Amino acid sequence: MPDNIENTVGLQFCLWKENNKVNSVPKGNTYPLYLNKRNEFFVDESCVGKKSKNPKHTVEQARWAFIYDFFYKNLEKAKQEDITENLWGPLSGGKEKIAKYGLGLKYKQGSSIVFNPQAYSYYFGFKQRVELFSENPGTGFYFYIVPIDKPKISYAYFTKSEEVKHYGESVTLQIMLHAYNLDEKNKYKAKLYLLEETSAKGLTETDDFEDNNLWKEPKVYNISNNVRADDDWNSYINTTFPIEIEWKKNQNVKKNFTVVLEIYRYWNEPGRIYGTNSKEERVNYKNYADDPTSDLIEYDPKILGLKDIDDKNSISSRFIVSEELMDHYLTRVEQEKNNMIQYIGDVEYNQREFDPCGYSKITVKDEDDKDREVFVIFDETVTVGPIDKTKQSFDIITGDSRKNISITLDKLTTKDTFCQGLLLDEGQKHSEKKNVFQVDKVYAALKNGATHVRQADTTHHEQQRSAGVATTKENESDTDVVKTNNAYQVAVAQQWKEGVDYKIDSNEKITLMLRYLYNKTAFESFQNPDNTRANNAINLLWIFRYFWFTDKTAQVYFLPVSTCRYPNQLVKINVWPDIEWEVSFIISTNESHTLSFGKKEDLTSYPAGQGLRFSDKFKFKSEYKGFSFSTDISVKVNGDVHKFGMEKIENIIKKLADLKSFLDKFNPENSVNASTGGFKEYFSFKLVSPNVVLAFKWNLGSVVEKENNHKVVTMLNGAFKLAPLIGINFEVDLFVITDSIKVYGIGDITKFIRKAIEWVTETDIYLLAYVNIELNGEFTIVYNSINGIDDKKSNKKAILSIPFGVKGGIKSNEENVIILPTGEKKERFEAEISINSGIEIVEELGTDNTGPYKKNSYVFKGLNVKVVIVENVFSRNRISVIPKIDETFEVMKEDKIGPESIEYLNNKKDEK
């Protein structure tokens, strides 16, 4: 009971009856009302001031009303004519309409009021103001009540939960907890998990939540004891996080995401020997996939300060993400970043400024590549060249693993000096790290077309005096850019998280931890969302998205660096994928010699000789009609080598083999006997198949020239060798020609002599003239996308060989049978003498110290006579060639035909 009611009139206090226990309620006190407990507040004549004329009437006509305390505070400040909505609690029984505060008839009249909290007309934990009056609210007695339930997890609310979002955007979540913060005996913490809604349904155990959690770890929040707002005794978890593209999982479907919250009681126990051990137990959880929050139906948005985007009974405890294709996502994100770079606008400086708040130099460094030069992107002290190179970018190569790129400022003076806070919020200064390295918020400067608007700095001399800088002719005046209201969130646009994508090391240094985001899908628009296995198989081809590199391959990141002297200097980093390609191919046949009488070159080790690191020595994988071929396509991604086969190339090789089979019909070894007559009696044609290899590799790298060292370039090395590309053999049977001479019967005479000798010696005699044509060559190329083709390391060389000659010999046509203990063998005898010569035409394109050139030379291959006598022994389908005589006699030596000719492409000519 209040002390001094003797000299008062009207209601001075009330009484509170809880579980048959009565207590006095002083004015302005607050009382917790617990679930399912009957709480009666009443007045009797003892509550009425002693100066009241009719205490009994005052008690009978007592009026009760209640309202959320924060609503009442707003009503007190509002004008009566502006109050258009009745926010009072749902009471009835009022007989006289009351205008003040818009109360109307929502009050109870009588000596008592009963509250039995059951979460019907008010929320647990929210403070209610109870007005007890005779005429108008706000003129009499009041007190507060707070309905309290047992500790529980209440609603989860994603802002604009019905609006379809996109990967890369951020979502804001609020979860309300009730009464855990009111427990004075125990300490609690909450663990928050994010799951796909379909995966979350039916889960109840922590292990399942952890297995399906899309974050690496659950988010943990401590619930502080006895920490509460004045008018709201609940506690809240508020968080904002980006929708990460990894959650898409290469699936082309719209997805719903929801949360699970666990509550743990935790404590420390003494250790067995010393110290303490942390202990915890789960006391509650809520899986919002199974127990969702329906907004605007169960909850009044006016009280919670929350509102959904529609008036439907929608689910606020989950958010929806578009089925946007990965390709579209990456294009959109890059477009948004590039747009923001344009909107912010890099302020260009052509001369030194003199504001005390500033820096002298911006240096960008690849911390993971100690051999690479740093890139000074801004330097006010340089005397030659521009001071501002922020129009350029610093390029790096990385993949899924992050690379550390530092941005360092020299001679930074933002602390203990005058700072006007140029292009910052009111009251903000550049002494704050995030106002220099503007990862959170940056304002654009006003532009007139492509030029920034500048105005005279009226505080310039004051800044100089404050900084102790003497005024000179060079620094006596200053202009500044003009702030607009256009602000941009740099970290949000680039989906950065502090500690993951960047860290501010000091006032002068920030480290960006960047990676390349690959599109690991293929033909995504054609995929069936219901056929995951087929989609996964198709997506294995994702690497071919990066088969060749263009400007669109790079992903751009940027950071505004600002002080009053040089605001909005944009440091741009282009991130390129860590990919190296190697492609090699070989085709050959089982022929052992070329038509120019040399041994056929073994090209199986050629790719390794050209610097290909991932291609093993060729092992022929496929054969068809005498052709052997193999292809190796290797790609190194993030340090791992993957190999691909190109089996469809077999079709091309088989077509070539079929063509060769057709042309081989003109081979004399396959021709009919000369006596059959016709074209093939005296002429034959033979094709020698290609012995060809190519080896190419390309990757991203940097050039040594300092002026371009900050750039990433495409580097290609390749070679193509023909040993030979093709060979053609023409032969003419001279006996057929001589046999055809009718003059004086010469043909008949020579034919008779030859046949007689063959009959006596049991041999076949032949005499042939031949001409062979064989094309060999080697082509190499070294290229990068800045300097183009390196002429000194690239060359082309072609050699046309034309051997010719006459050969004659005999072959035994009877087989001598030899009986040996190991079995029967048969032998034949062959002897041949040939006169051989030829010419070689060489053309070479290259570059020397004089410049690019074309070199031509002609070589006479000499004249030789070759004698070969061999014995062929056949046994069990095997043939053994046993040479008896194999001698070559040089008649004329190899020599050049005329001088070697060099023609320079700059029109100079020389001969050697």
Secondary structure as the mmCIF struct_conf table of DSSP 4:
data_model
#
loop_
_struct_conf.conf_type_id
_struct_conf.id
_struct_conf.beg_label_comp_id
_struct_conf.beg_label_asym_id
_struct_conf.beg_label_seq_id
_struct_conf.end_label_comp_id
_struct_conf.end_label_asym_id
_struct_conf.end_label_seq_id
BEND BEND1 ASP A 3 ASP A 3
TURN_TY1_P TURN_TY1_P1 GLU A 6 ASN A 7
BEND BEND2 GLY A 10 GLY A 10
STRN STRN1 LEU A 11 LEU A 11
STRN STRN2 CYS A 14 GLU A 18
TURN_TY1_P TURN_TY1_P2 ASN A 19 ASN A 20
STRN STRN3 LYS A 21 VAL A 25
TURN_TY1_P TURN_TY1_P3 LYS A 27 GLY A 28
STRN STRN4 THR A 30 TYR A 34
TURN_TY1_P TURN_TY1_P4 LEU A 35 ASN A 36
STRN STRN5 ASN A 39 PHE A 42
HELX_RH_3T_P HELX_RH_3T_P1 GLU A 45 CYS A 47
STRN STRN6 VAL A 48 VAL A 48
TURN_TY1_P TURN_TY1_P5 LYS A 50 LYS A 51
BEND BEND3 LYS A 53 LYS A 53
HELX_RH_AL_P HELX_RH_AL_P1 PRO A 55 GLU A 60
TURN_TY1_P TURN_TY1_P6 GLN A 61 GLN A 61
STRN STRN7 ARG A 63 TYR A 68
HELX_RH_AL_P HELX_RH_AL_P2 ASP A 69 LYS A 77
BEND BEND4 ALA A 78 ALA A 78
HELX_RH_3T_P HELX_RH_3T_P2 GLN A 80 ASP A 82
BEND BEND5 GLU A 85 GLU A 85
BEND BEND6 TRP A 88 TRP A 88
BEND BEND7 PRO A 90 PRO A 90
BEND BEND8 GLU A 96 GLU A 96
STRN STRN8 ILE A 98 ILE A 98
HELX_RH_3T_P HELX_RH_3T_P3 LYS A 100 GLY A 102
STRN STRN9 GLY A 104 GLY A 104
TURN_TY1_P TURN_TY1_P7 LEU A 105 LEU A 105
BEND BEND9 TYR A 107 TYR A 107
STRN STRN10 LYS A 108 GLN A 109
BEND BEND10 GLY A 110 SER A 111
STRN STRN11 SER A 112 PHE A 115
BEND BEND11 GLN A 118 TYR A 122
TURN_TY1_P TURN_TY1_P8 PHE A 124 GLY A 125
STRN STRN12 PHE A 126 PHE A 126
STRN STRN13 GLN A 128 PHE A 133
BEND BEND12 SER A 134 ASN A 136
TURN_TY1_P TURN_TY1_P9 PRO A 137 GLY A 138
BEND BEND13 THR A 139 GLY A 140
STRN STRN14 PHE A 141 ILE A 148
BEND BEND14 LYS A 150 PRO A 151
STRN STRN15 LYS A 152 PHE A 158
TURN_TY1_P TURN_TY1_P10 THR A 159 GLU A 162
BEND BEND15 GLU A 163 GLU A 163
STRN STRN16 LYS A 165 LYS A 165
TURN_TY1_P TURN_TY1_P11 TYR A 167 GLY A 168
STRN STRN17 SER A 170 HIS A 178
BEND BEND16 ALA A 179 ALA A 179
HELX_RH_3T_P HELX_RH_3T_P4 TYR A 180 LEU A 182
BEND BEND17 GLU A 184 LYS A 185
STRN STRN18 LYS A 187 GLU A 196
HELX_RH_AL_P HELX_RH_AL_P3 GLU A 197 ALA A 200
TURN_TY1_P TURN_TY1_P12 LYS A 201 GLY A 202
BEND BEND18 GLU A 205 GLU A 205
HELX_RH_AL_P HELX_RH_AL_P4 THR A 206 ASN A 212
BEND BEND19 LEU A 214 GLU A 217
STRN STRN19 LYS A 219 ILE A 223
TURN_TY1_P TURN_TY1_P13 ASN A 225 ASN A 226
BEND BEND20 ASP A 230 ASP A 231
STRN STRN20 ASP A 232 ASP A 232
STRN STRN21 SER A 235 PRO A 242
HELX_RH_3T_P HELX_RH_3T_P5 ILE A 245 LYS A 248
TURN_TY1_P TURN_TY1_P14 LYS A 249 ASN A 250
BEND BEND21 VAL A 253 VAL A 253
STRN STRN22 LYS A 255 PRO A 270
BEND BEND22 ARG A 272 GLY A 275
STRN STRN23 THR A 276 ASN A 287
TURN_TY1_P TURN_TY1_P15 TYR A 288 ASP A 290
BEND BEND23 ASP A 291 ASP A 291
STRN STRN24 SER A 294 SER A 294
TURN_TY1_P TURN_TY1_P16 ASP A 295 ILE A 297
BEND BEND24 GLU A 298 TYR A 299
HELX_RH_AL_P HELX_RH_AL_P5 PRO A 301 LEU A 304
TURN_TY1_P TURN_TY1_P17 GLY A 305 GLY A 305
BEND BEND25 ILE A 309 LYS A 312
STRN STRN25 ILE A 315 ILE A 315
BEND BEND26 SER A 316 SER A 317
STRN STRN26 ARG A 318 VAL A 321
HELX_RH_AL_P HELX_RH_AL_P6 MET A 326 ILE A 344
HELX_LH_PP_P HELX_LH_PP_P1 ASP A 346 GLU A 348
BEND BEND27 ASN A 350 GLN A 351
BEND BEND28 PRO A 356 CYS A 357
STRN STRN27 GLY A 358 GLY A 358
BEND BEND29 SER A 360 SER A 360
STRN STRN28 LYS A 361 ASP A 366
TURN_TY1_P TURN_TY1_P18 GLU A 367 ASP A 368
TURN_TY1_P TURN_TY1_P19 LYS A 370 ASP A 371
BEND BEND30 ARG A 372 ARG A 372
HELX_LH_PP_P HELX_LH_PP_P2 GLU A 373 VAL A 374
STRN STRN29 PHE A 375 ASP A 379
TURN_TY1_P TURN_TY1_P20 GLU A 380 THR A 381
BEND BEND31 THR A 383 GLY A 385
BEND BEND32 ILE A 387 ILE A 387
STRN STRN30 ASP A 388 ASP A 388
TURN_TY1_P TURN_TY1_P21 THR A 390 LYS A 391
BEND BEND33 GLN A 392 GLN A 392
STRN STRN31 SER A 393 THR A 398
BEND BEND34 ASP A 400 SER A 401
STRN STRN32 LYS A 403 ASP A 410
BEND BEND35 LYS A 411 LYS A 411
STRN STRN33 THR A 413 THR A 413
BEND BEND36 LYS A 415 THR A 417
TURN_TY1_P TURN_TY1_P22 LEU A 422 LEU A 423
BEND BEND37 LEU A 424 LEU A 424
TURN_TY1_P TURN_TY1_P23 GLU A 426 GLY A 427
TURN_TY1_P TURN_TY1_P24 HIS A 430 SER A 431
BEND BEND38 GLU A 432 GLU A 432
HELX_RH_AL_P HELX_RH_AL_P7 LYS A 433 VAL A 436
STRN STRN34 PHE A 437 PHE A 437
BEND BEND39 VAL A 439 ASP A 440
STRN STRN35 VAL A 442 ALA A 445
HELX_LH_PP_P HELX_LH_PP_P3 LEU A 446 LEU A 446
STRN STRN36 LYS A 447 ASN A 448
TURN_TY1_P TURN_TY1_P25 GLY A 449 ALA A 450
STRN STRN37 THR A 451 HIS A 452
STRN STRN38 ARG A 454 ALA A 456
TURN_TY1_P TURN_TY1_P26 THR A 458 THR A 459
HELX_RH_AL_P HELX_RH_AL_P8 HIS A 460 ALA A 467
TURN_TY1_P TURN_TY1_P27 GLY A 468 GLY A 468
HELX_LH_PP_P HELX_LH_PP_P4 VAL A 469 THR A 471
TURN_TY1_P TURN_TY1_P28 LYS A 473 ASN A 475
BEND BEND40 GLU A 476 GLU A 476
STRN STRN39 THR A 479 VAL A 481
STRN STRN40 LYS A 483 TYR A 488
HELX_RH_AL_P HELX_RH_AL_P9 VAL A 490 ALA A 493
TURN_TY1_P TURN_TY1_P29 GLN A 494 GLN A 495
STRN STRN41 GLU A 498 GLU A 498
TURN_TY1_P TURN_TY1_P30 GLY A 499 ASP A 501
STRN STRN42 TYR A 502 ILE A 504
BEND BEND41 SER A 506 GLU A 508
STRN STRN43 LYS A 509 LEU A 514
BEND BEND42 ALA A 522 PHE A 523
HELX_RH_3T_P HELX_RH_3T_P6 GLU A 524 PHE A 526
TURN_TY1_P TURN_TY1_P31 PRO A 529 ASP A 530
HELX_RH_AL_P HELX_RH_AL_P10 THR A 532 ASN A 539
HELX_RH_3T_P HELX_RH_3T_P7 LEU A 540 TYR A 546
BEND BEND43 PHE A 547 TRP A 548
HELX_RH_3T_P HELX_RH_3T_P8 ASP A 551 THR A 553
STRN STRN44 GLN A 555 VAL A 561
BEND BEND44 CYS A 564 TYR A 566
STRN STRN45 GLN A 569 PRO A 577
STRN STRN46 ILE A 579 THR A 589
BEND BEND45 ASN A 590 ASN A 590
STRN STRN47 HIS A 593 HIS A 593
TURN_TY1_P TURN_TY1_P32 LEU A 595 SER A 596
BEND BEND46 PHE A 597 PHE A 597
HELX_LH_PP_P HELX_LH_PP_P5 GLY A 598 GLY A 598
STRN STRN48 LYS A 599 LYS A 599
HELX_LH_PP_P HELX_LH_PP_P6 LYS A 600 GLU A 601
TURN_TY1_P TURN_TY1_P33 THR A 604 SER A 605
HELX_RH_AL_P HELX_RH_AL_P11 TYR A 606 GLY A 609
TURN_TY1_P TURN_TY1_P34 GLN A 610 GLY A 611
BEND BEND47 ARG A 613 PHE A 614
HELX_LH_PP_P HELX_LH_PP_P7 SER A 615 PHE A 618
STRN STRN49 SER A 622 TYR A 624
TURN_TY1_P TURN_TY1_P35 LYS A 625 GLY A 626
STRN STRN50 PHE A 627 VAL A 637
TURN_TY1_P TURN_TY1_P36 ASN A 638 GLY A 639
STRN STRN51 ASP A 640 PHE A 644
TURN_TY1_P TURN_TY1_P37 GLU A 647 LYS A 648
HELX_RH_AL_P HELX_RH_AL_P12 ILE A 649 LEU A 663
HELX_RH_3T_P HELX_RH_3T_P9 ASP A 664 PHE A 666
TURN_TY1_P TURN_TY1_P38 PRO A 668 ASN A 670
BEND BEND48 SER A 671 SER A 671
HELX_LH_PP_P HELX_LH_PP_P8 VAL A 672 ASN A 673
HELX_RH_3T_P HELX_RH_3T_P10 ALA A 674 THR A 676
BEND BEND49 GLY A 678 GLY A 678
HELX_RH_3T_P HELX_RH_3T_P11 PHE A 679 GLU A 681
TURN_TY1_P TURN_TY1_P39 TYR A 682 TYR A 682
STRN STRN52 PHE A 683 VAL A 688
HELX_LH_PP_P HELX_LH_PP_P9 SER A 689 PRO A 690
STRN STRN53 VAL A 692 GLY A 701
BEND BEND50 VAL A 704 VAL A 704
HELX_RH_3T_P HELX_RH_3T_P12 LYS A 706 ASN A 708
TURN_TY1_P TURN_TY1_P40 ASN A 709 HIS A 710
BEND BEND51 LYS A 711 LYS A 711
STRN STRN54 VAL A 713 ASP A 733
HELX_RH_AL_P HELX_RH_AL_P13 LEU A 734 ASP A 739
TURN_TY1_P TURN_TY1_P41 SER A 740 SER A 740
HELX_RH_3T_P HELX_RH_3T_P13 VAL A 743 GLY A 745
HELX_RH_AL_P HELX_RH_AL_P14 ILE A 746 THR A 761
TURN_TY1_P TURN_TY1_P42 GLU A 762 GLU A 762
STRN STRN55 THR A 763 ASN A 784
TURN_TY1_P TURN_TY1_P43 SER A 785 ASN A 787
STRN STRN56 GLY A 788 ILE A 789
TURN_TY1_P TURN_TY1_P44 ASP A 791 LYS A 793
STRN STRN57 ASN A 795 SER A 812
BEND BEND52 GLU A 814 GLU A 814
HELX_LH_PP_P HELX_LH_PP_P10 GLU A 815 GLU A 815
STRN STRN58 ASN A 816 LEU A 820
TURN_TY1_P TURN_TY1_P45 PRO A 821 THR A 822
STRN STRN59 GLY A 823 THR A 847
BEND BEND53 ASN A 849 THR A 850
STRN STRN60 PRO A 852 PHE A 860
STRN STRN61 LEU A 863 SER A 875
TURN_TY1_P TURN_TY1_P46 ARG A 876 ASN A 877
STRN STRN62 ARG A 878 MET A 892
STRN STRN63 ASP A 895 LYS A 896
BEND BEND54 ILE A 897 GLY A 898
STRN STRN64 SER A 901 TYR A 904
TURN_TY1_P TURN_TY1_P47 LEU A 905 ASN A 906
BEND BEND55 ASN A 907 ASN A 907
STRN STRN65 LYS A 909 GLU A 911
#
